[in-house]
Amino acid sequence: MSDVSPRTVLWKNLWTDNPIFVQILGICSTLAVTNNLANTLIMTVAVIFVTGLTNVTVSVMKSLIPRKVRMIVQTLIIAFYVILVDIVLRAYLPEISKALGPYVGLIITNCIIMGRAEAFAQANPPAIALWDGLTSGAGYMGVLVIVAVIRELLGSGSLLGFRIFGQNFIPWTIMVMPPSAFFLLGGLIWVAKTIMLRKEAE
């Protein structure tokens, strides 16, 4: 069992071991859904929900899962929670569910969720495993929201349906296309790593 504290887990997942900045995981959804902030918020909240509950479930069941089928069982647990998310979105947010399309289902293949289940939940008690899942998802959410805000703001001049720039604003077409997410994410990773390296040097 690892000796970890909630504060350490929070700091690592939000910054020093951020799943996107440092581990470079979950990149596909960054490119796919961040052209719209509302979709990004729903997607990332879903990932937080799935990561947290997957972690606590794996932690509770770890002594019951045979080693040879551990990865298969973890995938089934993830799929169960993703299906719950999909059902809720279809029932209560049908427009957003339609806009997200297959990307909700692809949460099952999100490396962040499987990575936290395997690397952390397997070795820690349920409470801290839940916290790790929630904060890891929050670290992922923070990066995607930054990218989504920039893309929607420059791509349409609005945020969450509210116009920010005036009528004279000319939208940047590139910002609604996937390559913009790639370059923005690269820039954010560069800035984050630069800050981390400077702090280490100090």
C-alpha positions in Angstrom: 0.0 0.0 0.0 1.4 3.4 -0.9 1.9 6.1 1.7 0.0 9.0 0.1 -1.9 11.9 1.5 -5.0 13.6 -0.1 -3.0 16.8 -0.6 -0.1 15.1 -2.3 -2.5 13.2 -4.6 -4.3 16.5 -5.5 -1.1 18.4 -6.3 0.3 15.6 -8.4 -2.9 15.1 -10.4 -3.5 18.7 -11.0 0.0 19.8 -11.7 3.3 17.8 -11.2 1.9 14.5 -12.7 -1.0 15.9 -14.7 -2.4 13.2 -17.0 -2.1 15.5 -20.0 0.8 17.9 -19.3 3.1 15.2 -17.9 1.7 11.7 -18.8 0.4 12.8 -22.3 -2.7 10.7 -22.0 -6.3 11.3 -23.2 -5.2 13.3 -26.2 -7.8 12.0 -28.6 -10.7 13.7 -26.7 -8.7 16.9 -26.5 -8.6 17.1 -30.3 -12.2 15.9 -30.7 -14.5 17.8 -28.3 -12.8 21.0 -27.3 -14.2 23.2 -30.1 -17.3 23.7 -27.9 -17.0 24.5 -24.2 -20.4 23.0 -23.2 -19.5 19.7 -24.8 -16.1 19.8 -23.1 -17.6 20.4 -19.7 -20.0 17.5 -20.1 -17.3 15.2 -21.4 -14.8 16.0 -18.7 -17.4 15.7 -15.9 -18.2 12.3 -17.3 -14.5 11.3 -17.2 -14.3 12.5 -13.6 -17.3 10.4 -12.7 -16.0 7.3 -14.5 -12.5 7.6 -13.2 -13.5 8.1 -9.6 -16.0 5.3 -9.5 -13.8 2.9 -11.4 -11.0 3.6 -9.0 -13.1 2.9 -5.9 -14.6 -0.2 -7.5 -11.2 -1.6 -8.4 -9.9 -0.9 -5.0 -12.8 -2.6 -3.3 -12.6 -5.7 -5.6 -8.8 -6.0 -6.0 -8.5 -9.0 -3.7 -11.2 -10.8 -5.6 -9.9 -10.2 -9.1 -7.5 -12.9 -10.4 -4.3 -11.5 -11.7 -4.6 -13.0 -15.1 -7.9 -11.3 -15.9 -7.3 -8.1 -14.0 -7.2 -5.9 -17.1 -10.3 -7.4 -18.6 -12.2 -6.9 -15.4 -11.1 -3.3 -15.1 -12.2 -2.7 -18.7 -15.6 -4.1 -17.9 -15.9 -1.9 -14.8 -15.1 1.2 -16.9 -17.6 0.1 -19.6 -20.3 -0.3 -16.9 -19.9 3.3 -15.7 -19.5 4.7 -19.2 -22.8 3.0 -20.2 -24.5 4.7 -17.2 -23.1 8.1 -18.3 -24.4 7.5 -21.9 -27.9 6.5 -20.6 -28.1 9.6 -18.4 -27.0 11.9 -21.3 -29.4 10.3 -23.7 -32.3 10.7 -21.2 -31.6 14.2 -19.9 -29.3 16.0 -22.3 -30.2 14.5 -25.7 -28.8 17.4 -27.8 -25.4 17.2 -26.1 -25.5 13.4 -26.3 -26.0 13.7 -30.0 -23.3 16.3 -30.4 -20.8 14.2 -28.5 -21.7 11.2 -30.6 -19.3 8.3 -30.3 -16.9 10.1 -28.0 -18.8 9.2 -24.9 -18.3 5.5 -25.7 -14.7 6.1 -26.3 -14.2 7.1 -22.7 -13.9 3.3 -22.2 -10.5 3.5 -24.1 -9.3 6.6 -22.2 -5.8 5.7 -21.0 -6.2 8.0 -18.0 -8.9 5.8 -16.5 -7.2 2.5 -17.0 -3.9 4.0 -15.9 -5.2 5.2 -12.6 -7.1 1.9 -11.9 -3.9 -0.1 -12.6 -1.3 2.2 -11.1 -3.1 3.5 -8.1 -6.4 1.8 -7.2 -4.9 -1.6 -7.2 -2.5 -0.6 -4.4 -4.6 1.7 -2.3 -7.7 1.7 -0.1 -11.1 2.9 -1.5 -11.2 6.4 0.0 -7.9 7.6 -1.4 -8.5 5.7 -4.6 -11.7 7.6 -5.1 -9.9 10.9 -4.4 -7.2 10.0 -6.9 -9.7 9.2 -9.6 -11.6 12.5 -9.0 -8.5 14.7 -8.9 -7.0 12.9 -11.9 -10.2 13.6 -13.8 -10.1 17.2 -12.6 -6.5 17.6 -13.9 -7.7 16.4 -17.3 -10.7 18.7 -17.1 -8.6 21.7 -16.4 -6.5 21.3 -19.5 -9.4 20.6 -21.8 -11.4 23.6 -20.5 -8.5 25.9 -21.2 -8.2 24.6 -24.8 -12.0 24.8 -25.2 -12.3 28.4 -24.0 -9.6 29.5 -26.4 -11.0 27.6 -29.4 -14.6 28.6 -28.9 -13.7 32.2 -28.1 -11.6 32.7 -31.2 -13.6 30.2 -33.4 -17.0 31.8 -32.8 -16.5 34.8 -30.6 -18.8 33.4 -27.9 -18.7 31.1 -24.8 -21.5 28.8 -23.8 -23.8 30.6 -26.3 -23.1 34.1 -25.0 -21.4 36.5 -27.5 -18.2 37.9 -26.1 -16.8 39.8 -29.1 -18.8 42.3 -31.1 -20.4 41.8 -34.5 -17.3 43.0 -36.2 -15.3 40.1 -34.9 -14.1 37.7 -37.7 -14.0 34.1 -36.4 -10.8 32.2 -36.8 -11.9 29.2 -38.9 -8.8 27.2 -37.9 -10.0 27.3 -34.3 -13.0 25.0 -35.0 -10.8 22.5 -36.7 -8.9 19.6 -34.9 -5.4 20.9 -35.8 -5.9 24.0 -33.6 -6.4 21.8 -30.6 -3.2 20.0 -31.4 -1.2 23.2 -31.6 -2.9 24.7 -28.5 -2.3 21.6 -26.5 1.4 21.5 -27.6 1.7 25.2 -26.5 0.2 24.5 -23.1 2.4 21.5 -22.5 5.5 23.6 -23.5 4.5 26.4 -21.0 3.7 23.9 -18.2 7.0 22.0 -18.7 8.9 25.3 -18.8 7.4 26.4 -15.5 8.1 23.0 -13.9 11.7 22.9 -15.1 12.3 26.5 -13.8 10.9 25.5 -10.4 13.1 22.4 -10.2 16.1 24.6 -11.1 15.4 27.0 -8.3 
